[in-house]
Amino acid sequence: QVQLVESGGGLVQPGGSLRLSCAASGFTFSSYVMSWYHQAPGKERELVAAITRIGGSTNYADSVKGRFTMSRDNAKNTVYLQMNSLKPEDTAVYYCNAKRSVAGMTYDYWGQGTQVTVSS
């Protein structure tokens, strides 16, 4: 059974930090590109960051570059999102995503999300 379980969300003041984690199980974690998305109320889900299978390369949305850092630990089947200098506009539900395309098939898994609220 495939599972992606996010944790680490919460309420933080502007300028603060949070570290999100996503624990994966039920699939070959190291074969998947991992991503973090967020979705604010009334808005579409947006890509925040992505990391390659062995963690050699990361991509970030322009809005988080220099503030957020994504990493993965393939030995622990876990990805992380370190969020620094948080802003009220970072408030959203953050989702973990695992994706792999092979032999014409795409495997695409989502976690249940974790709420991040940035407010004074």
SVG drawing of the C-alpha trace seen along z (x, -y; Angstrom):
<svg xmlns="http://www.w3.org/2000/svg" viewBox="-12 -40 36 42">
<polyline fill="none" stroke="black" stroke-width="0.4" points="0.0,0.0 1.5,-3.3 1.6,-6.0 3.1,-9.5 2.7,-11.0 3.5,-14.7 4.3,-16.2 5.8,-19.4 3.2,-21.9 1.8,-24.4 1.5,-28.1 4.5,-30.3 5.2,-34.0 6.4,-35.9 10.2,-35.4 10.1,-32.1 11.0,-28.6 9.4,-25.2 10.7,-21.9 8.3,-19.6 8.9,-15.9 7.3,-13.4 7.7,-9.7 7.1,-7.3 6.3,-3.6 4.9,-1.0 7.0,-1.8 10.7,-2.1 11.3,-5.5 14.7,-6.0 13.1,-5.5 10.8,-8.5 11.2,-12.2 9.8,-13.9 8.1,-17.2 6.4,-19.6 3.3,-21.5 1.2,-24.0 -2.4,-25.1 -3.8,-28.2 -7.6,-28.7 -9.3,-29.5 -6.1,-28.9 -4.7,-26.1 -2.1,-23.7 1.4,-24.9 4.8,-23.4 7.1,-24.6 10.2,-22.4 11.3,-19.2 14.3,-16.9 15.8,-14.3 15.9,-10.6 19.3,-10.7 19.0,-14.2 21.6,-15.6 19.4,-18.4 16.6,-20.6 14.3,-23.1 12.3,-25.8 9.5,-28.1 10.7,-31.7 8.6,-32.7 10.7,-30.5 14.2,-30.6 16.7,-31.4 14.3,-30.7 13.3,-27.0 15.6,-24.0 14.4,-20.6 16.4,-17.4 15.9,-13.7 17.2,-10.7 16.8,-7.6 17.9,-5.4 15.0,-6.7 12.5,-7.0 11.9,-10.6 12.0,-14.0 12.2,-17.3 11.4,-20.9 13.2,-23.4 11.3,-26.7 13.0,-29.8 12.0,-33.5 8.4,-32.5 5.9,-35.0 2.1,-35.3 1.8,-34.4 3.4,-31.0 0.2,-30.0 -1.2,-27.0 -1.6,-23.2 1.6,-21.6 1.5,-18.3 4.2,-15.7 4.2,-14.1 6.0,-11.1 6.2,-10.6 7.8,-8.2 7.4,-7.6 8.5,-4.3 7.6,-2.3 4.8,-4.7 3.2,-4.5 3.2,-7.3 2.9,-6.6 1.8,-9.6 1.2,-9.5 0.1,-12.2 0.1,-12.7 -2.8,-14.0 -1.2,-17.4 -0.1,-19.4 -1.3,-22.9 1.3,-25.8 0.0,-29.1 2.2,-32.1 0.6,-34.8 1.4,-37.2"/>
</svg>
